[in-house]
């Protein structure tokens, strides 16, 4: 096991990793920008190292500074959390060259799954069902038109190196395709330094289903069930739940086995999430995230497993603590992402929290690094916490969520809590009857009514 882990992240995920390390008896090192001097993970870590000024490129994305912090502190492993350097293959390679363990997959697997076209090819080879689309990047508009006509309109133009909805455009008809290609290429080049794009069939009303997998890097892998992440705004997840209201047990078993077998064949190491669009009983691979997901707590709630513990075990060469037959699913869990944003305009709302009260009681968990008097800096993602509830059934879970939302208080800044208070009482949400377009349609209707 490791002696000391450096946590190369901030906010709630840094605190989440810190807690897991403490439970395993591992010393912790927090890194932070000057804007995060008073952050909770900095206060609670055994050691802390300032790695630069507020801009992420000068601190949390500054590989030389993080490497220097490892050397200063004597850390023998780094946990990257999510975002920032968590899927940076170069960072993993540099740590390996300095005999520091990257708590995550191999750099090669990060590269494969970080390239959307190569990821799709790999998924096909491993027997994972994929969305119909171009076999690789399309560079010629005439070629793109031929492929699009074969697939059938509407089609989705996607950035090969992309994510988070950037470099993604829909062409509903042949007349739309040229502009969609040009716009997607321009956005992709600006956001990722790579303007390669490819085509996929655009599905009308799919759900976003993802499967949590874990591999030991030596040919053994398990799945930990699925999560439904269909409630999204601008391709960003807002509300996640496990298990999905849309699947039956046979569909769960089938897609879980496919994913676990694929990761075993790939000899994948650590945590990963295989994401699908799901429509009319069929799953279509869209990407794989080679890191811990923001929404991992709902999987922890229904399995009783600590996913960060498992990450650390695997990275230390101890293997997985469970086999597939050990994994049991219990009840239902929902996570709401609480952002410091205006609940109607979604404009960021940094500032000082004047009063904070977290909800409690059976089946209620809050993952957050904020506290009363804490100042939310304007430099980073607006996520300030996650409210996770667990119940014996989805209905009990919704009732518990309603109660928890009535208890939680975050004053001094605007948050998205009012949105969730509306959603939990919405008949479609109560039935679990929603798709990836539902939230944006709901918000547009609410704005029009106002």
N, C-alpha and C positions, 0 to 999 in steps of 0.2 A: 504494500500500500504506500501511497505517497506521504511524504513528510510535510510538505507545504504546497498549497495550491494558490496560484495567483489568479484572481478573477478579473478578466479583461473585459469588463462591462460596467454598467451603472444601473441605478433605479431598482425596480422590483426584482428583476432577474438576478442582479448581483447579490441582493439580499437572500433570494431563494437558494442560490448556489452556496452562499456562505453558511446558511443554516444546515444544509446537507453535509458540508465539510465538518462542521462542529459536531454533528451527530456521529460522524465516523472517526472523530478524534484527530482530524487533520488541521494543522495550522493554516491560517488564511492571510492573504495579502490583498488589500483593496488598492486599485489604482483609480485615480480621479483627476479630472480637470480642476482648474481653479474655481470654476463655477459650482463644483460639487464638494467643496471643502466640508460642508456640514451635512452631507448625505448620510442616511442611516447606515448603509453598508460600510462607509468609511469609519463611522463611529464604533461599529461593532466588530470590525476585523481586528485580528491580532496585530497587523502592521498595515500601514498605508503609505503609498508613494504617489506624489503629484507628478503627472506625466505631461502637463502642458496647459495652455490657455483654453478657453471654452470651445472654440470651433472643433468639431469632431476630427477633422483632418489633422489637427495639430495635437490631438490627445488620444482619443479612443481608437482612432485609425492610424496612429503614429507607431508603426512597428518598431523602429529603433528605440523609441522611448519605452515601450512595453518590454522589449528585450532587456534594456538596461535595468528596468525595475525588477525583472526576474533575477538578474545577476546581483543586484544590490541586496535583494531579500533572500536569495538562495532558494527560490521556489523551484521545485523539480517538476511541476506540471502547471498547465494553464487551462482554465475553463473559460471558453469564449462567450457563454450565454447564447443569446440570439441577436441577430443584427450585427452591426459593426464588422468584426473580423471572423465571425463564426463560420462563414463559408468561403474563406479566403485561403486558397490552396498554397499560395506563396507563403503566407504566415505559418501554416502548418509545416511546410518544408523548412523554413528558417528555424523554427523551434526544434525540429528533429535534428538539424545540423548542429545545434547547440546542446544536444542531449537533454532537452526539455520536452516532456510529453504533452502533446496536444490532446485534450480530452474531447475527442470527436473522431470522425472517420479518417481514413488515409487521405493524403493530398490527391492521389489519383482518383479516388471516388468522388471527392469534392469537385474536381475538374470535370469528370464525366457528367455528373448530374447538374453542374452549373451551366453547361452548354445545353440549351433546351433541345436542339436537334440531336446531339449525341445521346442525350438522356432518353429521347424517344426511341432511337435505334436500339439502345441497350435494353429498354423496357420490352420492345418487341422480341429481341433475342431471348429474353428471360421468360417469355410467355405471359407478360402483362398486357391486357387489352389496351389499345391506344385509339385516340381520335383519328378518323380518316384525315389525311392531309398530305402535304408535299413531303417527299423523302428527305429533303434537305433544304438549305437556304435557296430562295428564289432570287435571281439577280436580273432576270429579263422579264419585262412586263408581259410580253406575248406568251412566254412560258407560264407565267403566273395565271394568265387568263385561261390557258388550256387546262391547267391543273384545277382551277376553280370551277370550270364547267364540268369537269369529271367528278369532282366532289359534290357539286351542286350548291348554288347560292341559298342562303347567305354563307359567307366564309369569314374567318377571323384571321387577320394579319397580325403576327406576333414577333416580337424581338427575340432573336436566338439567345442573346445574353441577358434577357430582361427579367422583370419581376415587378410585382406591386402595381400592375396595370399600365406601366409606362411602355411605350412602343407597341401598343395593342389597339387595333382599329377593326371595326366591322364593315365589311362591304356587303350590303344587302342585295345589290344587283351588279351586273357587269359594268354598268356606267359608274358605279362607286369605286371600282377596284383600283384604278390608277391613282386617285387621290389618297385612298387608304394606304396604298403601298408607299407613296412618297411621304405621307405624314408619319407613318410608323417608322420608316427608315430615319427620318430627321430626328424624331424623339429618341429612338434607340441610340443613334450616334451621339446625341447630346448627353444622354443619361448614362450610357455604359461604355462609350468609346468604341462601339461596334455596331454598325448599322445593318448587319445581316438580319433578315426577316424570313419567316416561313409561313405557310398557310395551314389552317385547320378548318374542318367543318364547324360551323357555328351552330350550336344546339339551342333550341328555342327556350325551353324552361327547365334547364337541368338543376340538380342539386350539387353542392360541392361536398364530396365525401372524401375523407382522408383516413388512411390506415397507419397506425403507429407500429413501427417495427423496431426490433433490436437484434443486432448480430454480434457474435463474439469475435469476429475476424478470422475464425478458424473453421468456418463451414457450418456453424450452428446458428439458427435464427428463430425468433418467435414473433408473433404479432400480438398486440395488446388491444385488439378491437378497433372500431372505427369511431370517428367523430364527424358530426354534421356541422359544417362551417358555411352554410349557404347564406346566412344573413350577412350581407356585405354592402359596403358603400364605396364606390370607386375602386372595386376589387380589393378593398381592405376589410378584413373580418371584424365583426362587431359583437356577435353573439355566437357561441359554440356550444354544442351539446353532445353528450355520449350517453347512450347510443343513439343512432339516427332514427327519428320517427318514421322514416321512409322505407327502411329495410326490414326484411324478415330474417329469421335465424339461419335459413339455408343460404341466403345471399351473403350474410355476414361471414358464415363459415367458408364459403367458396372464395370470396375475395381476400379474406384473411390468409387462407392457405396459399393462394397464388402469390401473395406478397411475401410471406415468410419463406416459401420455397425459393423465390427469386433472390432474396437477400442471402440465403444460405449458399446458393450457387455462386453469387457474386463475391462471397466471403466478406460481406460488409461488416464493418466494425462500429459499434455504438448505436446511438439513437438515430432514427430517420423517419420521415413521414412521406408516404406515397400518396399523392393527391390525384383525385379523379373527378371528372364530371359524371353524373349519374342521371340517366333519363330512360324511361320505359324499360326498366329492368336491366339495363346494360351499363357497365362501367367503362370509362374512357380515360386512360392515363393522361395527365397534363404536365406533371413535374414531380420531382422528388426533392424535398428539403433535407439536407444532410446535417441537421442540427436539432437541438431541442426547440419545440414549438412554443409560442406564447400560450397556446391553449392546452398545454400538457396536463394541467391540474385536473381537468375533467376525466382524463384517462386514469390518473392516480386515484381519483375518487371512486371509480367503479371497479378498479382492480385491487386497490390497497397497496400497490407497489410505488416506491419512491423512484421516479425515473432518473433523478440526478444521482442517487446512490448507484443505480445500475450503470449510468455513464462512467462514473468513477471506477467502479469495479472492473468494467470491461477494459477501460484505458490502462488500468494497472495490471492487466493480464490475468485477472481472477475469473474471467468468464461471467456468464449470466447466473443470477441467483435462482432462476426458475427455468423449467422446461415448459413446452406448450401445454402439457396436461396439467401443470400447476396453476395456470392462469384461469381464474374464475371471475366472472362478471357479476356485479351486484348493483341493482338499482339504476338510477338515472342521475346525471349531473349536467348542470348548465353553468357556463361562464359568461359574464358580461365584462367587456373591456371598458374601464372607466377612463375617459380622456379628459384632459383639461382643455375643453373646447366648448364653444357656444352650442347648445343642443339643437339649434335651428340652422345656423349658418355654418357651423363646424369650424369657425375661425379659432385659432389657438388662443388660450387664455392663461398665459403665465402670470405669476404673481405669488403673493404670500397667502398661505392658508391660515385664516384667522381662527377657525374652529374645526376640529376633526373628531368624529366619533365613528368607530367601526362597529358594524353589527356583530352579533354573536349568536350563541345557541347551537343546538344539535344540527350538524350537517352544513354549517356555514363556515366558509374560509375566505379570508381576504389576503391577497398577496399584494403588498404595497410597501414602498419605501418612504411614504410621506408621513408627516406628523404635524401637530399643531405648531404653528410658527415657522414651518418649513417654507422656503421660497422656491417655487417651481421655475427653473431657468428657461429662457426663451430659445435655447440653442438646440434642443433635442426633440425627439418624438414626444407627442403630447400624452402618451399613455402614462397614467400615474398609479394605476392599480387595477386589480382584477377581483371581482366578486364571484366566488364559486359556491354553488349550493348543491347538495346531494340529498336525494330522497329515495324511498323504496320504489316509487313509481314516478313517471313523468308528471302526473298531476300533483303528487305530493311535493315534487321538486319545484313546480311552478308556484304553489302556495307558499313554500318556504322562501322562494326568491322574492315574491311580493312582500312578505314580511321583512326580509332583510333590506330591501330597497326602502321601506318605510323607516328603518332604523338608521341607516347610514347618513352621516352629515359631513359635507365638505363645503365649508364657507370660505369666502374671500376670493374665490375664482369661480368661473363658470365651468360646469362639467356636463357630461352626457347622461348623468343620472336621470333627469326627467324623461329622456327618450326611452330608457328601459322601463320606467314606471308606466309609460304608455304602452309599450310593446307587451308587457306581461299580461295586460288586460285585453289585448287584441284577440278577437275570435280565431283568426287564421293562425296566430302564434300558439294559441291554446290547443288548437287541433294539430299543430305541427305541419300545417299546410302552407309551405312557402318554398321559394326557389331562389336562385342567385340574383334575380331581378326584383324580387318582392320589396326589399327595403327601399330601393331607390324610387320605385313606383309609389310606395307609401309616403315617403318624404315629399315627393313632388305633389301628391294629392293634398297633403297637409299644408304645404306652402301655398298652394292655390286657394285652399279654403280660408287661410288666414288673410 
